[in-house]
Amino acid sequence: MNDKKKVDEIIQKGENLLLEGKAADAVALYDEAIERNPASARLYVARGNAYFCERNWRFACRDYTIAVRMNPDNAETFYSLGLVTFLMDAPETALKCYTRAIELKPDYADAYYNRGVIYDEMGMYMTASEDYSKAIELNPEMTSAWNNRGNDWVDMEEYENALADFNEVIRLNPAREKAYGNRGYVRQKLGDIEGALEDYDKALESDPDDGGTYANRGRLFLERKDYQAAIDDFSELIRLAPMNATAYELRAEAYTAAGNAEAAAEDLKKAEAFDSRVEPDDEDEEDDGCTCDHGDCGCDHGCSCGDPPSDEPESDE
């Protein structure tokens, strides 16, 4: 049996272990294989994937780095290195990795998408939207790219474009509740109040713990002078974020408008005490860059490690 076939069999065995949730066993398998065959970049990548499934970013990064040095022309390895360096809070390094992956593989939709996530974090919304557009061109069913580009249009106050993108997200995946909250926000901005309420209701029906949608619907009720409905929504927001000063300020505004000065004063005292000036989300989070095959990222490491912590990036995510 030649060396390549042996490596193929070892990697297949390791991938089967990952599918069974046995990442530590996969690491041990690859440790032994690398001792026997230290010149195989593929084995380092495979062990890096196993470490990734253990959420051991440092060791995964080490193995991917060794692999790209051994084989600097492999787009997928640069992509994996981009994923893990992003999770290690090194976005500039991740950006370089995704750019190199795209240079090596110009049709790499996932690399365009994840590079867009980084540009978003840098506040470069137009550049991010260009990467999402390229990802969509390459993979028109990538809902996360449609969603994140829609969020960028919102940030640039291009609400008609945002509406078109969120419509496409919902067409592709009607069960994606965050898209309804996003579209409701855009409809509200465009003056379609009934459409916005319909979308907010749909979002909260699917996810009754969506604080951003409670905040936005509450603001809408406040604008319509439906003060009790606004108070109810801001109360739900406080239930979800009991130490968020902005949530108390919003409810205080609604209490004031409703003529309940005493309740408003009490909420303002709580807001001052917490003093955490964090606005409730107007938009969906962007999808993160998991290497597992259970999200929109479309990667194929095949582990069963479960969803990673969320941002972006729905992120999703």
N, C-alpha and C positions, 0 to 999 in steps of 0.2 A: 504494500500500500504506500503511495507516495505521500510526501509531507502535506501537500495541499489538501488531499482527501482526508488525511488525519485531522487537519485543522477544521475542515468543513464539518466533520463528524463531532468534534469537540464543541464547536460553536452551536451546532444544532442541539446537542445535549444540554448545553448551558441555556439556550433559549427555552427549551422545554421546562427546565427548572424554574426559570423566571415566570413562565406561564402558570406554574404551580405555586407561585408565591415564595419560592425558595431561593431568594437572592443570595443569601450567605453561602449556600451550597454551590451556587454558580460561581461566586468569587473564588471559593476553594478550588473548584475544578479548573478555573482559568489560572490560578496561581501555579498549580502543578504543571499545566500545559506551557505557561510562559517560561518556567524553569527549563523545560526541555527544548523549547523553541523560542528563544528570546528575540529573534529577528522578525517575528510575525507581527506586523502592525495591526492586523485584523484581530488578533487575540487581545491586544491592548484595548482596542475599541470595544470588544465584547466585554472585557472586564470593567471598562469604564461604564458601559450600559448597566452592568450588574450593580456597581457602586451607586449609579444614579438611582436605581430602583430602591436602594437602601437610603436614599437621600444623603449620601455621603459625597457632598459636592466636591470637597477638596481632593479626595482620592480619584473621583471620576475625572476631574480637571487634569490631574497628574497623568492619568492614562491616556486621555485624549490628546494632551500636549505631546506625549511621547509618540503617539501614533502619527500626528501631523508632521512631526520632525522626520519620522521614518518614511512617510508617504505624503509629501506636500501637495499632491495633486488630487486628493480625495475630497470632494465637496461635502459629502455626508459627515465626514469626521470634523471638518471645520464647522459645520452646522451644529453638531453635538457639542463642540467646544463653546460655540456661541450660547447655546442653551444654558450650560452649566456656569459659565462666567457671568451671564446675566443674573442667575440665581445667587451668585456669590457677590452681587452688588458691584460688578465691574462692567457697566454698560458700554464704556468706550471700547474695551477689549471685545465684548460681544459684537459690537457694531462692525469691527474690523473682521471678525470671523465670518459674520453673515455676508459681508461684502465680498470676501474671498470665496465663499461658497458660491455666490452668484456669478463671480467671474469664471469659476470652474464649471458651473452648471447654470447657464442663463435661463433655463426654464424651471428653476427651483422656486415654486410658488411659496412653500413654507418659509424659505429664507427671506423672501420679499416681505411676507407677512410679519415675521418676527423682527425684521429690521424696522418695519413700520412702527411696531410697538415701542422700540427704543426711541425713534424719532419723536413719537408722541410724548414720551417721558421727558424729552428735551424741549418740549414746546414747539417743535418744528412741524406744525400740523399739515402744511401744504406738502412738505417733503414726505411725511408719513402717508398722506392720502395718495401720493404718487406710487408709493410702494404697494399700498393696498390695491390700487387700480391694476398694477401689474399682476399681483397675486390673483385678482379676480379674472383678469384676462386669461391667465394660465389655468385657473380652476374656478369656473363661474359658480360652483356650488359651495364655495368656502364662505359660509355664513358669517364667521368671525371677521373676515375681511370687509364684507359689506357693512357689518355692524360698526366696526371701528372707523371705517371711512365716514359713515354717517355721523359718528361722534365728532370727527374732525370737522365736518361741515357745520355742525352745531357750534363748535369752538370758533369757527370763522364766520358765524352768523349767516351761513348760506342754507337757510332753512328748507327751501324747495328741494335742493340737492339732497339734504339730509332725509327729507320725507321719502324721496324716491328710493334711497338706500334702505331705510327701515322697512318700507313696503316690500322690498325684495327679500330681506331677512325673513319677514313673516310669511312670504310666499314659499320660500324654501323650507322653513321650519315653523309651522304655525304654533308649535308647542313652546317656542322660545319666549318665555314670559317677559324677559327684560326688554325685548324689542318692542313690546306693547307700551311699556313705560316710556321708552325713548321716543316712540312715535307720538305718544300722547303729549309729551313735552313740546315736540316740534309743532304738532297741531295747535297747541295752546299759543305758541309764538306766532303762528300764522293766522290766529283768530278763529280757528275752528273749535269752538268751545265744546260743543256737543260731541264732536269726534274725539277730542282730548279726554273728556270724561269717560266715554265708552272705552278708550284704550286704557286709561288708568284703572277702571273697574276690572277689565280683563286681566291686567297685570296683577292686581291684588287678589283676584279670584284664584290665580295660579300660584301666587307667592304672597301670602298674607303678612310676611315679615320683610317686605321691600320698603325700607325706610325712605328711600329717595322718592318713590312714588307717592307715599303718604305726604311728604313735604310738598311736592309739586301740586298734588290734588288739593291739599289744604290751602295753598296760595291761590289756586284757581277759585276755590269756594270763597276765600276772603275777598277777592276781586269782585265776585258776584254778590257780595254782601250776605252770603249764606253763612253767618257767623258760627252757628252751632255745628254745622258740618265741618267747618274749618277747625274749630276747637276739637272736635272728635278726631280728625286726622292728625292734628299736632299732638294730641294725647297719645295716639298710637305710636307716633314717632318717638315720643318721650319714653314710652314703654320699651321700645327697641333700643333707644340710646339714652338712658336715664342720666347720663353725665354730660350731655351735649348742650352747651349754653345756647346755641342758636335755636334748638328745638323749643326751649323755654321762651326765648325772645319772640319766636313766631306765635306761640300760643298766647303770650302776653299781648301781642298786637291784636289777636282775634278777640281776647277778653275785653280789651279796651274798646274795640269797635262795637262789641256787644253791650257795652255799658257796665261791665263788671270790673270796676277799678280795683277792688280789693284783691280779686284773683290775679289780675294783671300785675299788681305790685308784688305779690308773692312769687310769681314766676320770674319777674325781673330780679328779685333777690337771689333766687336759685341760679339764674343765668350768671349773675355777677360772681357768685360763689364758685361755680364750675369754671367760668371764664375759658372755655375751650372753644375758640372761635373756628369751628370746623363746619363748613356749610354741608348740609345734606346733599347727596349726589343728585345732580340733574341728569346724569347719563349712566349708561351701563358701564361696568368695568370691562376692560379689555381682557381677552383671553390670554392666559399665561402660556409659557412655552414648555409644556410638559412633553417629555419624550415618550409617554405611554400612548398606546393606541386606543384612547377612550375619549378623545376630544376632537375639536376642530383642527388641531394642528396636523393631523394626518401622518404622524411619524410611526415608525414600525419597529420600535424596540421590543414590543410584545411583552412588557412586564405586567404584573398584576399588582402594582404598588398602590393603586388608588389615586384619587385626585390630589394634586399638589396644592399647597396653600395659594389663595389668590393674591392684582393690581388692580396690571396693565392694565395688566395688561392686564368682563367677563372676566381682563380679562378678562369668563366664561365661561374675561375671560374671557 
